[in-house]
Amino acid sequence: MVCIGSLRALVLRAAAAAGGRCRWPRVLCGGGRGVVDACVTPRASVRHGWRGLRAATGARMMLDSSSSSDSAASDAGQLQPQRRALAAVAHAQDGGAGGYASGGWAREDGKLKCGYSSFRGKRATMEDFYDVKLTEIDGQAVSLFGVFDGHGGSRAAQYLKENLFENLMKHPEFLTDTKLAISETYQKTDADFLESESNAFRDDGSTASTAVLVGGHLYVANVGDSRAVISKAGKAMALSEDHKPNRSDERKRIQNAGGVVIWAGTWRVGGVLAMSRAFGNRLLKPFVVAEPEIQEEHVNGDLECLVLASDGLWDVVENEEAVSLAKTEDLPESAARKLTEIAYSRGSADNITCIVVQFHHHDKTG
């Protein structure tokens, strides 16, 4: 990823010296490297952990399709029988020992289709994770999409895949003040991860690029250099700005916190990390923060598609090219797969993960 191994090892040494089961169909693929876990399940709507305990009644219907890099899917526990499907899983498939997985689904009303593709690429290990959820909370349809690009190891990215959206949906203001809920959840999840790693001699970190669709509003949040791009009225529009240390506002924030930005092949925080915001990276707190920048977009007939991807894609594919391909492919999974293949063919040296969401502003009968 963005963290040079030798520099990271130097920082770790300096720190040491200073003392410092599903009843519905589940599809698993990825040969132990990439895992797709898809099932439709109702859950009780219980929200807690935010300014005390708060509970609400209601049912949550969820489709959960998520991938991990280094382990099989975790036990989902005993799930209740399906009551009403909000989406149909198209399919998921494994590309073999190369660390490749893809799949897709469509919402029952035909207004939303999603596809994903994740590829280890030229890296020896896979540190990209992704998460896709379709759920209903208190009668409100909600869709969540996330790409998490780890660096210095996979633990931070895996932790986000397993916890970020779960934490967000438990936030008491999730439906009423979604921006606040996202911001607080990002920072709380970062603190929780750092606490979980407090006894580990590691300094894993991760980006997060997420899109949350609540009713007619799309909320895009990012930390790091994974990116979200939409096509609106035929034009590509980035809904996130990469967090780089050479951004004037980010450099100023880091310096005001007592940090330094140093040139080491590229601009790096403390000469180590080539992004200015990230989850984890305990040794670089408080300079590298997990406070997200959030953009809100109203969903109307002009919104055509959304592309979320790790920098393994964006390093070699322009925004306009990505959304153009995403619009022209009938199936979003095909678009996601083609984008990862294009990035690999152009020499991307990183893991490559891509989620494509297509919006169809008509009912199933069209």
N, C-alpha and C positions, 0 to 999 in steps of 0.2 A: 504494500500500500504506500502511503505517503511517508512512512517513518523509516528512515535508514537504520538497518539493524545495528551497525557499529555505533552510531550516535546514541541509539536507544540504550545499548549495553553500557555506554559510558555514563549516561545519566543514572541508570540503575545502580552502577557501582558507586557513584558519588552519593546517591541517597543512602546506600548501605553504610558508607563510611560516616555519614552524618547521623546515623541511628534511626535516622528516619524509617378402560377398555370400551370400544364403541360398538353399539348394537346396529349401527347403520354402516354402509360400505365405507371402508377406508382403503385408500390407494397409497402405497408406499413405493417410492422409486428413488433412484439415485445411487444405488450401489453402496450405501453407507455414507456417501458424501452429500448428496442432495436428497431431501425427503419431502414428499408432498403428502399431507395428511388432510383428507377432505371428508367431512361429514356434516349432515344437517341435524341440528339438535336444538330443542328448547331449553332455555335456562331461566331460572328465577332472576328477576331484576333486583339485585341487592347491591347497594353502593355503600362503601365504608372506607375508612382510612383518611378522610379529608375533613379536617376540623371536627373530629369526633365521628361517631357512628351515625349513619343515616340509612334507612331502609325504605324501599318503595315496592309496591306490589306490581304485578304484571308479568308477562312472559317475554322471553327473548328468543327469537329464532335465529340461528347462526349457521352460516357456511364458513368453514375455517380451512383455508388452504395455505400452508406455510412450509418454509424450507429451512433446513439446517445443514451446516457444512460437514461437521465431524461426527455426528451421532445420529442414530435412528430417532424417529419421532417419540416424544415422551408419552407415557400412558395418559390417555385422555380421561380415564375414570369411567364410571358407569353412567351412561347417558340415557335419557328417557326416549321412548319411541317418538318418531317424527309426527308432528301434528299438521304442519303446513310448510311446504318447501317454498322458500323465497327465491331460490336459484337452482339451476340444474348444472351439475358438473359435466362439462363437455368430455374431457378426458385428461389424463396426465400420463406422461411417459418418461422413460429413463433412457438417456443416451449411452448407457454403458459405463465403463470404468473411467471415462474421461471427466467425471464430475459434472454431468449435464442433466437438467430436469426442465420440463415444460408442461404446461397445462392451461386450462381455461374454463370459464363458466359464463352463463348468461342468466340474467334475472328473468323471472317468469313473465313479467309484463313486456319483455323485449326491449326495454328502454336502456339497458345497461349490459355491456359485454366486457369481459376482462380476459386477458391472456398474459402469461408470464413465461419467462425463459431465464435460466440461470446456468452459467457455464464457468467451470474452473479456469479454462483457457490455458495460458502458458505458465501459470503459477503452480508451484509444487503443492500448495495447500489452498483450500477454499475458505475464504473469510467473509464472503458475501452471504447475507441472509435476507429473506423477504417474508412478508406476511400479508395475506389477503383475507378479509372477513366481510361477510354480509350478515347483518343482524337486524332484528327489530326490537326496539326498546320502548316500552310504554306506548305501543302502537305506531311508533315512528321508525320508518325504514332508514337504516344507517349502513353505509359501506365504508370500509377502511382499507387503505393500501399503503404498504411501507417497504422501503428498501434500506437495508442497514449494511454498510460497508466497513468491515472491521480492519484495524491496523494494529500491529504488535501482537497479534493473536486473534482468536475468534470469539473469546468469551464475552466481550462487551456486546458484539453484534448478536450473538445468540441470546444473551440476556434481554436485549430489546425485543427480539422476535417473540420471546416467551412472555414478556411482561408489559411492554409499553401500551399496547392497545387494551389489554385487560385492565391496567390501571386507569386508562383514559375513560373506559366505559363505566368504571366505578365512581368517577368524579361526580359529586352532587350537582355540579353546574354544567355537566356535559351537554345537555339538550338546551339549556337556557342561556348559557354564556360559553359557547364552544371555544372561542379564542382563549379565554381565561383558563378553561379546563385544559386545553392543549399546552399552554405555556407552563402551568403549574405541574402538569403530569410529566412533561419532559424533564423538568428540573428535579422533581421528586424521584423519578426513576433513575436519574443519574446519581443522586445521593444514595439511593437504595443499592445501586450496583457497587458504588465505591465502598459502602459498608459491608456488602457481601464479600468483597475482595480485600478487606482490611488486613487479613492475616496472610495474604498471598504475595509472594515476591514477584509480582507481575505488574505491568502497566498497560494493559489492553485498552484500546479505545475504539470508537465507532462513530460513523456518521449516522444520520437519520434523515430520510426524505419521506414525508408522509402526506397522504391526501385523505381527508375525511369528508364524506358526503352525507350531510344531514338535511333531509328534505330537499329544498331547492338551493342549498348553499354548499359550496365546495371550499374547504379550508385546507390550504397547503402550508405545511410547516417544514423547515429544514434547519439542520445543524450539520455543518461540514460542507463537503463538495459533491455529494450526490445531488441530483437536480430533478426538478419537475417542470415540464413544458406542456402547454396546452396548444391546441389549434382552435382559434376563435375567429369566426367569420372568414376562414381561409388563411389566417395569418398565424405564424408561430409566435408564442408569447411565453417567455420564461416566468414562472411564478415563484421562483426562488433564485437567490443570488449566492454563488459559491462563497463560502467563508474562507478567504485567503488572507494571510498575514499582511500582504502588501496593499490590501484595501485601506484607504486612508482612515476611514472610521474605525476599522478593526485594529489597525496599528496604534491609533490614539488610545483606544480602550485598553489594549494590552499594556501600553507604556504607563497609562494612568494607574493601572493595577500593580505596577512595579516590575513588569516583564520586559523582555527585549525581543526584537525581531532581527534575526541575523541571516545574512546570505550564506547558504551552504548548498550550492548547486541550484537552489531556488530559495525564496524567502521562507524562513522557518521560525516558529516560536521557540525561543531559547536555542536556536540552531538545530532543533530536533524535528518538530512537527510542521508539515507544510499545509496545515489548515489552522484556522484561528478559533474554531468552535468544534467541540466534539463531546461525546459521552466518554466517561472514563478518564484516562490520562491523568491519574492522581498526582503525578510528580509535576504536572504543569498547571495545576489549579493554583490560584484562581484566574490565571491568564486565559486558559482554554476552558470555555464555559459551555453549558448545554442549554442555554436560553435560546429558544428558537425565534426565527423571524417568520411571521405568519401573514399570508395573503388570503383574502376572501374573494371568491368569484361567484356571482349569481349564475345559476344554471338556467340557461334559456336556449332558444333555437340556434344561437350562434356558436355554442360550445360543441365542438365536434369530437375531440379526443384529448386524452391525457397520456403523457409518457413520463414514467418515473424510472430512473436508472442510476446505477453507480457510475463512478468516473471512468471505469473501464470502457463504457460506451461513449461518454461525452468527450473523452480525450481525443477521439478520432471521428466522431459523427456530429455534424452541426445540428442545432435545434430544428432548423427548417427541414432538413432532410429526414430527421426522425419522425416529425409529425406528418410529413407528406406521405411517408411509407405507411404510417399507422392508419391514415385515412383511406388509403387505396386498397388495403388488404381487407377481404371480407371477414376474416376471423382475426381477432386481436392476438390470439396465440401465434398465428402465422407471422404477424407483424413483429411480435416480440422475438420470435426465433430468428427471423431475417435480420433484425437489427443486431442481435448478438453475433450472428454469422458474419455480417458486414464488419463489425468492430474487430473481430478476430482476424479476418482476412486482411485488414488494414494494419495489422501489427500491434494491436492493443496487447500490452504486456501484463495486464491486470485481470482479475476475475471480472466477469461481465454479467450483470443482472439487470433485467428490464421487465417492467410491467406496463402493459398497454390497456387503456380503458377507452372504449368507444361509447359515445352517447347517441341514442336514437330517440328523437323527439316525436314519437308516434306510438300508438298502441300496437299490440301484436298483429292486428288485422291490417295495419299499415294503411 
